[in-house]
Amino acid sequence: MPHSFLDFARSVYPFLEIEPFHATYYRVLEAFAEGRIRRLVITMPPQHGKSMGATTLLPAYLLGLDPDMRVAIASYSANLASKFNRRVQRILDSREYAELFPATTIKQGTRPLGYIRTSDEVEIIDHKGSLLSVGREGSLTGNRVDCFILDDLYKDALEANSPLVRANCWEWYTSVVKTRMHNLSRELIVFTRWHEEDLIGELMRREKFVSLEEWSQLDAVDEDCWLHLNFEALKTSPATELDPRREGEALWESQQGRALLLKKRRLDPLQFEAMYQGHPTAREGLLYGTNFSEYDHLPREVVRLSSYTDTADVGDDYLCSLSYAVDADGVIYITDCVYTREAMEQTEGMVAEMLRRSGTRQALIESNNGGRGFARAVQQLVPEVRIEWFHQSGNKEARILSNAPTVQHLLRFPKGWNQRWPELYQHLTTYRRTFRANRWHDAADVVTGIVEREVVDKAKSRLRGVRFLGNDAKSGAF
């Protein structure tokens, strides 16, 4: 018997390419096969070996461990599910498999009366076990299932974006899949995410999910809880025991490297967040979307060159600093940007250089969470710029949501800003109306601050609550 699921995979498929994340993936699948996890969701980018592990190799391994197990595979079409079934059968037929699991066989010698072996269903000879495949919305009448594997129940974005298809998928899951399961049945859902209201999204809204980050969780999760492992194509979340990559590292550099992934993200950041990062957002739920206006050249008449900076609140936040020009009609043109999670020791110089580069004469810096010290440091680097700092006391959620129409109406970004500042572009165009659904608020906070300063508070005195750090300061000197 093989020592592990990974050893088994290498025995029957010696050609497998195993990256560090594959080893993690297979170890989690092994815990599922051993029954240590009953309800497991794994989300992974396309073309990263998801189906190879979960829908081809795992069913064969499950039947080897327990020839009496009834396993079912479901996918978006009956043809694809049958394809998975045939692949599993070829493994079960192999010499390597027979050496590892001699008790589990589907060989066609002298077959028992009524024995079934088709591309959709196969039985284990002299045992109760079987492998059944079914397409989404297919029938499972009379079949009890011990282990259900659901692999990509949506064919593409067109299906996932259809409310009717999503509703039918949910109804099929609740009325067919769930009714064929018993107290000890196990469920594995392996998806590339397409939409926030897909099957996984619906389950997340209705049931308890725990993010899998430590190996100890494999033996500690409640049996009624879903354990969720998400592999991001580009690492953006904090490092964990299961995924210790540094920020920005690709999941599979030799197959889909960082440079290629960044190009894909620039084409459609919203789709990239769903398919490659596992963080879907419905386009109809976006606050700004891709509706920002762009410009080729600055207007001839510019009345003000300014800048607005929000320093990082906590370690995971971004420093966001935008330089901009204002024309005689009050239209705001973003001209330069620093958007980074680097430490303040680096960002002080980066912002100072941006202020010089953009010709900014007056810069506003939020003094919250160390911003005052940041403002002092930047002032020393660019004494020719008038630096102002203030404490932002307004409710962030209310400010961002209420000023969103003004932001979209008055702000202009330079043409090609999606390539020039890809992270800023991504975080603004995928920012959601549901405030708590957003991980980062830094970019939205700054564009909101700009329109508040230039439009909303224009009639108010700009001296209220402001301290000047320039050479002409009359109050609040340091």
SULGI-V625547 format. One record per backbone hydrogen bond with DSSP energy under -0.5 kcal/mol. CO is the residue of the C=O (numbers start at 1). NH is the residue of the N-H. E is the energy in kcal/mol with one decimal. If there is no record, write none. Layout:
BEGIN
co: {CO CO}
nh: {NH NH}
e: {E E}
END
This chain:
BEGIN
co: {4 5 6 7 8 9 13 16 17 19 19 20 21 22 23 24 25 26 27 28 29 30 31 31 32 38 39 40 41 42 43 45 49 50 51 51 52 53 56 57 58 59 60 61 62 66 67 69 69 70 70 71 72 73 74 75 77 78 79 80 81 82 83 84 85 86 87 88 89 91 94 95 96 97 101 103 105 109 112 116 120 121 122 123 124 129 130 131 132 134 135 140 142 145 146 147 148 148 149 149 150 150 152 156 157 159 161 162 163 164 165 166 167 168 169 170 171 172 172 173 176 177 178 180 182 186 187 188 188 189 189 190 191 191 195 198 199 200 201 202 203 208 210 211 213 213 214 215 216 217 217 222 226 226 227 228 228 229 230 233 235 243 246 249 252 252 256 257 258 259 260 261 262 263 264 268 269 270 271 272 272 273 274 274 276 282 283 285 288 293 295 300 301 301 304 304 305 305 306 307 308 309 309 310 314 318 319 320 321 322 323 323 324 325 326 326 327 331 332 332 333 334 336 338 340 343 343 344 346 347 348 349 350 351 352 353 354 355 355 356 361 362 363 364 365 367 367 368 370 371 372 373 374 375 376 377 378 382 385 386 387 388 389 390 390 391 395 396 397 398 399 400 401 403 404 405 406 407 410 411 412 413 414 416 416 417 419 421 422 423 424 425 426 428 431 431 433 434 435 441 442 443 444 445 446 447 448 449 450 451 451 452 455 457 461 463 467 470 475}
nh: {8 9 10 11 12 13 16 18 19 22 23 24 25 26 27 28 29 30 31 32 33 34 36 37 35 187 227 189 229 191 231 48 53 54 55 56 57 58 60 61 62 63 64 65 66 69 129 71 130 146 147 132 149 134 151 136 81 82 83 84 85 86 87 88 89 90 91 92 93 94 98 99 100 101 104 105 125 111 115 123 133 118 131 125 127 124 71 122 73 75 138 143 144 182 186 72 150 188 74 151 152 190 76 160 161 162 163 166 167 168 169 170 171 172 173 174 175 176 177 178 180 180 181 145 185 148 40 150 190 42 191 152 44 193 198 202 203 204 205 206 207 226 228 213 241 242 217 218 219 220 221 225 210 228 41 212 230 43 232 251 248 240 249 235 255 256 252 261 262 263 264 265 266 267 268 272 273 274 275 276 277 279 193 278 233 285 286 433 291 413 415 302 303 328 306 326 361 362 324 364 322 311 366 320 317 320 340 310 338 308 335 336 306 333 303 304 330 327 334 412 325 414 323 321 319 346 347 348 350 351 352 353 354 355 356 357 358 359 360 359 386 307 388 309 390 370 372 371 374 375 376 377 378 379 380 381 382 385 387 363 469 365 467 367 392 393 399 400 401 402 403 404 404 407 408 409 410 411 332 293 334 295 417 419 420 421 422 425 426 427 428 429 430 431 287 288 435 437 438 445 446 447 448 449 450 451 452 453 454 455 456 457 458 460 464 466 389 473 468}
e: {-2.2 -2.6 -2.2 -1.7 -2.2 -2.4 -1.9 -0.6 -0.6 -0.6 -1.9 -1.8 -2.7 -3.1 -1.8 -2.1 -2.2 -2.0 -1.7 -1.7 -2.6 -2.1 -2.1 -0.8 -1.5 -2.9 -2.4 -2.6 -2.7 -1.8 -2.7 -0.6 -1.7 -2.4 -1.9 -1.1 -2.2 -1.5 -0.7 -2.0 -2.9 -2.3 -1.6 -2.3 -2.2 -2.0 -1.4 -0.7 -1.7 -2.2 -1.9 -2.6 -2.8 -2.4 -2.8 -1.9 -2.1 -2.5 -1.9 -2.1 -2.0 -2.5 -1.9 -2.3 -2.4 -2.0 -1.5 -2.6 -1.8 -1.4 -1.9 -1.7 -1.2 -3.4 -1.3 -0.8 -2.4 -1.0 -1.9 -1.9 -2.7 -3.6 -2.7 -0.5 -1.7 -2.6 -2.8 -1.9 -2.9 -1.4 -2.6 -2.2 -0.6 -0.6 -2.4 -2.6 -0.5 -2.6 -2.7 -0.6 -0.6 -2.8 -1.4 -2.4 -2.4 -1.5 -0.7 -2.4 -2.3 -2.5 -2.5 -2.3 -2.3 -2.5 -2.4 -2.4 -2.6 -2.2 -1.4 -2.5 -0.8 -1.1 -1.1 -3.0 -1.5 -2.7 -2.4 -3.0 -0.5 -2.7 -0.5 -1.8 -1.9 -0.5 -1.5 -2.6 -2.3 -2.6 -1.5 -1.2 -3.0 -2.7 -3.0 -0.8 -1.1 -1.2 -1.4 -1.7 -1.1 -1.2 -1.4 -1.9 -2.6 -0.5 -2.9 -3.5 -0.5 -2.3 -0.7 -2.2 -3.3 -1.9 -2.0 -2.4 -1.2 -3.1 -0.6 -2.4 -2.5 -1.6 -2.1 -2.3 -2.0 -1.4 -1.4 -2.4 -2.2 -1.4 -2.9 -2.0 -1.3 -3.4 -0.5 -1.0 -3.0 -1.8 -1.4 -2.8 -1.1 -2.5 -2.3 -0.9 -0.5 -0.8 -0.5 -2.3 -1.7 -1.1 -2.9 -2.7 -2.4 -0.5 -2.5 -2.3 -1.5 -0.5 -1.8 -2.7 -2.3 -2.1 -2.7 -1.3 -2.5 -3.3 -2.6 -1.2 -1.9 -2.1 -0.6 -2.2 -2.5 -0.5 -1.9 -2.5 -3.3 -1.5 -2.2 -2.3 -1.7 -2.8 -2.0 -2.4 -1.8 -2.4 -1.9 -2.7 -2.4 -0.6 -1.8 -1.0 -2.5 -0.9 -3.0 -2.3 -1.5 -0.5 -1.0 -1.0 -1.9 -2.6 -2.1 -2.1 -2.4 -2.4 -1.8 -1.2 -2.0 -1.8 -0.9 -2.7 -2.5 -2.7 -1.8 -3.6 -0.6 -0.8 -2.5 -2.6 -2.4 -2.2 -1.6 -0.6 -0.6 -2.4 -2.2 -1.8 -2.5 -2.1 -2.1 -0.7 -3.0 -1.8 -1.5 -1.3 -1.9 -2.8 -0.5 -2.5 -2.5 -2.6 -2.0 -2.6 -1.5 -1.0 -2.9 -0.7 -1.1 -1.9 -1.7 -2.6 -1.8 -2.2 -1.8 -2.2 -2.3 -1.8 -2.2 -2.2 -2.6 -2.4 -1.8 -3.3 -1.1 -1.1 -1.0 -1.9 -1.7 -1.6 -0.7}
END
